[in-house]
Amino acid sequence: MSGAVPYKCVLREQKSPSLRYEGSVRVMEAFQTIPANSDIADSLSPVEFDTESETFQATYDSTRDSTSFAVVAVVATALQKDQQALTPLQTVIDTDALDKLASESPTGSGNCDTISFRYDGFEVTVTSQDEIEADPIESA
C-alpha cells in the first residue's frame, strides 16, 4: 500500500504496556469509563481512560467485530466525534491486513501479539487479547 504509515507487529509480548496488573488482577482504580461508540462494533466495551498513563483502552470480540471497526470506534469515542468525521482508517493502514493479523489464528490467538500504528492523533496498539489502546500523541 503506497504512502501508508508503517505499523509494528510484535510477537510474544504478553500485555499492553500501560495496563497494570497486580498478580492476575487488573488494577482499575485510576480509570474513568466513557460509553463506547458501538454503532460499528457491537462487542466493544466501554472505553476506559487511564488517568495515570493518559491512554484510552477498550476490549472487543474479534470473532464478532472487525478490528478495524473497533479501532475506529475507540478513537471516535476518545475524540468525542462521529466515526464519519475521522480520517478513513484504510488511508493509514491496510485494514484487511490489520483484521487478519489481529484475528484468531488456528492456534487460538492472533497472528501478532501486538500491532501498533498512528491514527488521527493517537498511537494505537491492538493486542491478541482483543484489547485496544489509544495513546494521544503530544504535539511538538
ABEGO torsion letter per residue (X at the ends): XBGBBBBBBBBGBABBAABBBBEABBBAAABBBBBBBAAABAABBBBBBBAAAGBBBBBBBAAABBAAAAAAAAAAAAAGBBAAABBBAAAABBAAAAAAAABBBAAGBBABABBBBBBGGBBBBBBAAGBBBBBBBBBX
